Amino acid sequence: MPASPSTARAINDRLALRLLQQEGPLTAGRLKQLTGLSRPTVADLVERLTDAGLVAVVGEAGEQRRGPNARLYGIVADRAHLAALDIRTEGVAVVVSDLVGAVLAEAAAPVRGDAGTGPAVEQAVSLVERAVKEAGADRLHTVGIGAPGLIDPASGELRVSTGLPAWHRRLVAALQERLPLTRVTVENETNLAALAEQREGAARDRDTFVLLWLGHGTGAAVVLDGALRRGASGGTGEIGFLPVPGTPGLPSAADCEGGFHSLAGAAGIAVLAAEHGLTAPGGPVREPAAAAFVADAVVRAGEPGAPSAAAAERFLDALADRLAIGVASVVAVLDPGCVVLGGEVGRAGGAVLAARVEARVRRMSPLPTTVRAGALGGEAVLRGALLTARDTAQDALFAPRDR
């Protein structure tokens, strides 16, 4: 069934706006080349977007730099302001941006849940409000939130979890109450990290891949044919509960200790480092601290002949053995062709750790699989939340209109 005229116009408008966002200001002629649309169609969509206040002339291009054909059109960045939150067990980070994604303000602070749910929520909401004020924004159009835990696929809400602070779920509702005109969305942190790595990081050339999150805890995000897969209950990627050899027991429905989390979570990695005689490096320590052990081991392993080089090599080999168990399990079921080691630990290990894991998976599985280090580290969650907020805002602002 062919699209209605209003839907066809909306599709063309969104295509043009995406290009303006990706490429920056463009002339109508360049939009015609990139979209493949006719000159009259491009002229119409430019007029619509200008009348709607979404696009404006921002300069001129070309040798002559004059006349209608030289006009550069760009997105009106302050048409909407967005915020992104990364909610962790121990704190919150927030960024505020304009519609094209330029960061206007950012802040982070620890949140003490032991002080009670109410004070913890108020502390987090106040952090957001201060960032919005610093950005000079009158109000927020959309807020994207990344949080640990499961998202109910039916309601889109963060589900109750015995392993997470109560203020996490309350914060989402509190933000909606405090900002009644703002769209508030929440997504699992690992899923957002995968989105960011696909758009701006290590998986830009992949529409099918798995992100293995390695931070304080473990998780996985599955992207198949360009679509994020959440599962029947929203639990796709809960790899921390995967039963694996090398642990003292089995995980339970309420606790992932004994699962893959025990091997690849930050606490398990720190114990592994101690077993190989590695000590915490001096200077500023990354969060989680396990990332500092891994980064330091990569440096030491690259110094042949140094007293600690052999211990660092053994530690990285042992860690790769552990990670390969989880990666090989994912590969056997999904055959993604590419696995990205994300989070702070994945980034700290870099290409050195990724190559070790890939070599082991190659021996364990007949399915060809590339293993890459994530490019964004712990920042991927916040970046993915901002990308999601931007997409949500654009869907609302660029919705079909009858004209």
Secondary structure, 3 states (H helix, E strand, C coil): CCCCHHHHHHHHHHHHHHHHHHHCCECHHHHHHHHCCCHHHHHHHHHHHHHCCCEEEEEECCCCCCCHHHEEEEECHHHCEEEEEEEECCEEEEEEEECCCCEEEEEEEECCHHHCHHHHHHHHHHHHHHHHHHHCCCCCCEEEEEECCCECCCCCCECCCCCCCHHHHHHHHHHHHHCCCCEEEEEEHHHHHHHHHHHHCCCCCCCCEEEEEECCCEEEEEEECCEEECCCCCCCCCHHHCECCCCCCCCECCECCCEHHHHHCHHHHHHHHHHCCCCCCCCCCCCCHHHHHHHHHHHHHCCCCCCCHHHHHHHHHHHHHHHHHHHHHHHHHHCCCEEEEEHHHHHHHHHHHHHHHHHHHHHHCCCCCEEEECCCCCHHHHHHHHHHHHHHHHHHHCCCCCC
